[in-house]
Amino acid sequence: MPVRAVVLPATPLLVPGAAGSADPAAGVRAVVRAAVHELLDDALDDAVPAGRTGGRLAVLAHRTGAAGSPAAGRPMRPSLAGAGIPARWAPVVGADDGPPETAQVPASVALACLGEALAARGSAERLRDVVVHEVPAGLAGSPDDVARVADAVRAAAGVVVAGGGPPGGLDAAPDALAPGVAAVLSSLRAPAGTWVPEVRVVRTEHEHLPGEYHVTLLREA
């Protein structure tokens, strides 16, 4: 079954250099990297079915500080400045030559992981065309808003989803989903069984990290 989406824990630690000389999330990054490559293997296949956007990729993430309906998806460039991480510490593929608008940290982590995988395949330029859908963390809009975002994401050849609860929320676990993102994914997976989850568990022993992270591949049945 082809991979349609990867849900990753959107911690800045997935970006090399984000923790300085330490690299506590190296094991998590390796699993994320393998999952994103599987996504690209299927998304960039010449046999991608008609109806998807010609190999165009997408990112789905929550945004903070703004309520209301989600803005239309559009290309954005990654930046970890919102997490207090300067670019000189953690260079991110596409941060310097991408679109003028900057994504928030969750989408930026997803873009960084996608950009690294694309660069490894000699296709870094594709990152400039990735459509970023940043939805309000609570997605206070109507069901029509959820359906509109879900339809746009479904049309993409492949999607990287930023997991992790919104900062300051009641559930900020690394495998939590902000309500807005969860609502869109629920719509994408309807009817039940359309996109089948495959969860990969990464255990860590670092005293300042959760005991495990989950990386989920959503495969089309």
C-alpha positions as CSV (number, residue, x, y, z in Angstrom):
1,M,0.0,0.0,0.0
2,P,1.5,3.4,-1.0
3,V,2.4,5.9,1.7
4,R,0.2,9.0,1.5
5,A,1.3,10.8,4.6
6,V,3.9,10.8,7.4
7,V,3.0,12.2,10.8
8,L,6.2,13.1,12.6
9,P,6.9,14.6,16.1
10,A,7.5,18.2,15.2
11,T,10.3,18.9,17.6
12,P,13.1,21.2,16.5
13,L,15.5,18.5,17.7
14,L,14.9,16.7,14.5
15,V,17.0,19.4,12.7
16,P,20.8,18.7,13.1
17,G,22.4,21.4,15.2
18,A,19.3,22.5,17.0
19,A,20.6,21.1,20.3
20,G,24.1,22.5,19.7
21,S,26.9,19.9,19.8
22,A,24.6,17.3,21.4
23,D,22.2,15.2,19.3
24,P,19.7,13.6,21.6
25,A,17.1,12.9,18.9
26,A,19.4,11.2,16.4
27,G,17.5,7.9,16.6
28,V,14.2,9.6,16.1
29,R,15.5,11.6,13.2
30,A,16.7,8.3,11.5
31,V,13.2,6.8,11.7
32,V,11.6,10.0,10.5
33,R,14.1,10.2,7.6
34,A,13.3,6.6,6.5
35,A,9.6,7.3,6.7
36,V,9.9,10.5,4.6
37,H,11.9,8.7,2.0
38,E,9.2,6.0,1.7
39,L,6.7,8.8,1.2
40,L,8.8,10.3,-1.5
41,D,9.3,6.9,-3.2
42,D,5.5,6.7,-3.7
43,A,4.7,10.4,-4.1
44,L,7.2,11.1,-6.8
45,D,6.5,7.8,-8.7
46,D,5.6,8.5,-12.3
47,A,2.5,6.4,-11.8
48,V,0.9,8.7,-9.2
49,P,-2.9,8.5,-10.0
50,A,-4.7,11.3,-11.8
51,G,-6.4,13.8,-9.6
52,R,-3.4,14.4,-7.4
53,T,-1.4,17.6,-8.0
54,G,1.3,16.2,-10.3
55,G,3.9,15.2,-7.7
56,R,3.3,18.4,-5.6
57,L,3.9,17.8,-1.9
58,A,2.2,19.3,1.1
59,V,2.7,20.0,4.8
60,L,-0.1,20.1,7.3
61,A,0.6,21.8,10.7
62,H,-1.0,23.8,13.4
63,R,-0.3,27.5,13.9
64,T,-0.6,29.5,17.1
65,G,-1.7,33.1,17.8
66,A,-4.5,33.2,15.3
67,A,-8.0,32.0,15.3
68,G,-10.7,31.8,12.7
69,S,-10.7,30.0,9.4
70,P,-7.4,28.6,8.0
71,A,-5.7,30.6,5.2
72,A,-5.3,29.0,1.8
73,G,-2.3,26.7,1.5
74,R,0.8,28.3,-0.1
75,P,4.6,27.8,-0.3
76,M,6.5,29.0,2.7
77,R,10.1,28.8,3.9
78,P,11.2,27.1,7.1
79,S,12.7,28.9,10.1
80,L,13.4,27.8,13.7
81,A,13.7,31.4,14.9
82,G,10.4,31.0,16.7
83,A,12.0,28.4,18.9
84,G,14.9,30.6,19.6
85,I,17.3,28.7,17.4
86,P,19.4,30.8,15.1
87,A,20.1,29.7,11.5
88,R,23.8,29.5,12.1
89,W,23.2,26.7,14.7
90,A,20.9,24.6,12.6
91,P,20.9,25.4,8.9
92,V,17.7,24.3,7.2
93,V,17.3,23.4,3.6
94,G,15.3,26.1,1.8
95,A,15.6,28.7,4.6
96,D,17.6,31.1,2.5
97,D,16.2,30.8,-1.0
98,G,12.6,29.9,-0.4
99,P,9.3,31.9,-0.6
100,P,9.2,35.2,1.3
101,E,6.7,34.1,3.9
102,T,8.0,32.2,6.9
103,A,6.2,29.2,8.4
104,Q,5.8,28.7,12.1
105,V,8.0,26.2,14.0
106,P,5.8,23.0,13.6
107,A,5.5,23.5,9.8
108,S,9.1,24.5,9.6
109,V,10.2,21.2,11.2
110,A,8.2,19.3,8.7
111,L,9.6,21.4,5.9
112,A,13.1,20.8,7.2
113,C,12.7,17.0,7.3
114,L,11.1,17.1,3.8
115,G,13.9,19.4,2.5
116,E,16.6,17.1,3.8
117,A,15.1,14.1,2.1
118,L,14.6,16.0,-1.2
119,A,18.2,17.3,-1.1
120,A,19.5,13.7,-0.6
121,R,17.6,12.8,-3.8
122,G,19.0,15.7,-5.7
123,S,15.6,17.4,-5.8
124,A,16.0,20.2,-3.2
125,E,14.4,22.7,-5.6
126,R,11.0,20.9,-5.1
127,L,10.8,22.3,-1.6
128,R,10.0,25.8,-3.0
129,D,6.7,24.3,-4.4
130,V,5.6,22.5,-1.3
131,V,2.1,23.8,-0.3
132,V,2.0,24.5,3.5
133,H,-1.4,24.3,5.2
134,E,-1.2,25.9,8.7
135,V,-4.5,25.5,10.5
136,P,-5.4,27.2,13.7
137,A,-4.6,24.9,16.6
138,G,-8.2,24.7,17.6
139,L,-9.6,25.2,14.1
140,A,-12.6,27.3,15.4
141,G,-14.0,27.5,11.9
142,S,-16.9,25.5,10.5
143,P,-16.9,21.9,9.2
144,D,-16.6,23.5,5.8
145,D,-13.2,24.8,6.7
146,V,-12.0,21.3,7.7
147,A,-13.4,19.8,4.5
148,R,-11.7,22.5,2.4
149,V,-8.3,21.9,3.9
150,A,-8.8,18.1,3.7
151,D,-9.7,18.3,0.0
152,A,-6.6,20.4,-0.7
153,V,-4.3,18.0,1.3
154,R,-5.9,14.9,-0.3
155,A,-5.0,16.2,-3.7
156,A,-1.3,16.4,-2.9
157,A,1.0,13.6,-4.0
158,G,2.3,13.2,-0.5
159,V,1.9,15.0,2.9
160,V,4.1,15.5,5.9
161,V,2.1,16.2,9.0
162,A,3.5,18.0,12.1
163,G,2.5,16.1,15.2
164,G,2.9,17.4,18.7
165,G,0.3,19.3,20.8
166,P,0.2,23.0,20.6
167,P,2.6,24.8,23.1
168,G,0.9,25.5,26.4
169,G,-2.0,23.1,25.5
170,L,-3.3,20.4,27.8
171,D,-1.8,17.7,25.6
172,A,1.7,18.6,24.4
173,A,2.9,15.0,24.1
174,P,5.2,14.4,21.1
175,D,2.6,12.1,19.4
176,A,-0.4,14.4,20.2
177,L,-2.2,16.3,17.5
178,A,-3.5,19.8,17.7
179,P,-7.3,19.7,17.4
180,G,-7.2,21.5,14.1
181,V,-4.8,19.0,12.6
182,A,-6.6,16.1,14.1
183,A,-9.9,17.3,12.5
184,V,-8.3,17.5,9.1
185,L,-6.7,14.0,9.4
186,S,-10.0,12.5,10.5
187,S,-11.7,13.9,7.4
188,L,-8.9,12.5,5.3
189,R,-9.3,9.0,6.8
190,A,-13.0,8.9,6.2
191,P,-14.5,6.5,5.5
192,A,-12.6,4.4,8.1
193,G,-9.9,2.3,6.6
194,T,-9.1,4.7,3.7
195,W,-5.7,5.6,5.0
196,V,-4.3,2.9,7.3
197,P,-1.9,3.9,10.0
198,E,1.5,2.2,10.5
199,V,3.0,3.3,13.8
200,R,6.8,3.1,14.4
201,V,7.9,3.6,18.0
202,V,11.3,5.1,18.8
203,R,12.4,4.7,22.4
204,T,14.8,7.1,24.0
205,E,16.8,7.2,27.2
206,H,17.7,10.8,27.4
207,E,16.7,12.3,30.7
208,H,15.2,15.4,29.1
209,L,13.2,13.7,26.4
210,P,10.0,11.7,26.4
211,G,10.5,7.9,26.8
212,E,9.3,7.3,23.3
213,Y,8.3,9.0,20.1
214,H,5.8,7.8,17.5
215,V,6.3,8.2,13.7
216,T,3.1,7.3,11.8
217,L,2.9,6.3,8.1
218,L,-0.6,6.6,6.6
219,R,-0.9,4.1,3.8
220,E,-3.7,4.2,1.2
221,A,-5.7,1.0,1.3
